[in-house]
């Protein structure tokens, strides 16, 4: 298994203890993730826009211009409060609940797993926790 945290300790032939990676043992994984995120952000420029723009014909323009100005505003529906839109509210509440659950899982699992077994933890190493979270992340990605 590959673990790039603490590279000066795990790969002393490549990274010296006096290097920046020796002083900051978690800089390398942060750099790798940041570079990956930057590549994804930049690559988001090229996918086509998904908003459909419909061509307005001259006939449509003539119909709208022929309407009295009061009638054009008269047919517009009144806006309801988002708090009264139950499909939207149920979606947001479930999203908030699952977001809270995912955040708690990813934060608290690491603390529990690294804790000593005499305190009820699992006594995992940082590499073991990384493997658990990577498998969990891959499962979430596939799901």
N, C-alpha and C positions, 0 to 999 in steps of 0.2 A: 504494500500500500504506500501511496505517496502522501507525504505531509510536508508542507512547505513552511509551517510555522517553526520558529526557532532554528533557522537554517545554519547558524554558526555552530550549534551543538550537534545537529544531525548530519550536516555535510561540511565538516571542517576542512576538507580538501578543496572545497570551492569557495566557502565564505569564512573569512577570518573573524576571530572574536573582537578584533579592534575595528572592524568595518562598521558601517552604519547598521548592517543587519545583525551584528553582534550586540550593539547598544540598544537596538530596537527590534526585539525578536519577532514581533508580529507585523513588521513593516512589509515584508515580502508578500504574504497573503493579501494584505490590504491593497498593495500595488497591483497585484494580479487581478483582483476583483474590480478595482477602479479602472484599469485598462480595458477589461472586458466590458464594463458598463459604458465606457466612453465609445468603444467600437459599436456597441448596440445603439447608443444614442445617435451617433453619426450615421449609421446605416438606416435609421428611421427616416432619413430625408428622401430616400428613393422609392418606397412603396407608393403606389398611386392613391390619390384621395378617394375616399369611399362615398363622399356626399354626392348625390346625383343632382346635377344642375339641368333643369328642364329648359328647353328652348321656348321662349315666349313668342307666340306668333302675333302678327299684326291684328288678326281677328280678336285675340284675347285683349289686346291693348284697346281696341275700339269699344269692346263691350264694357270694360272698366271705365273708360272715359265717358261713355254714354250714361252711366249710373249717376243719379243725383249725388252730390257730395255727402248729404246726410244719410242716404241709404247705404253707402259704402261702409260707414262706421256703425250703422244701425244693426247689421247682421253679425258683427263680431261678438263672439262669446265672451262672457265675463270671466276674468281669471279667478280661480279658486286658490285658496291657501294650500301650500304643499302639505301642511299638517292635516288637511282633510282628504288628501289623496292617499287612500289606504293601500293600494298596490305599491306605490312609491315608498310609503312609510314602512310597510312590512319588509320590503327589499332592503332598505337602509338599516333597519333594526337587525335583520339577520346578518347583513354584512358587518355591522359593528360588533355583533356577538362573535362571529367567526374570526374577525380581525383581532379582537381581544384574546380569544382562545389561542390563536396562532402566536401572538406576541408573548403571551404567558408561557406557552409551551417552549418556544425557542429560547427564552430568557431563563426560565426557572429550571428547565431540564438540565442545562449546562451546570448550574450551581449545584443541583442535587447530585448529578453524576460525578462531579469532581470532589464532592464532600467525602470525608473519610467514612468508612463503614461503621465505625463506632458511633457516629452521629446519624446513622440511618441512610448515608449516601451509598454510592456504588464504587467509590475509589477508582474512577476511570482516569486515564491519562488524557492530555489534551488531544492526542491522536485518536484515541477511542471515541471521544466526544465528537471530533470532526467527522469520523466515519458514520456515527449514528445520525448526525445532522445532515450529512450529504445523502445518505440513503433516504432520510425523511424528505429532504428537498427534492430528490429525484421522483419519489412517489407523489409528492404534491404537484410537481411539474406534469407528470403523466396523468394524474387525476384531473 
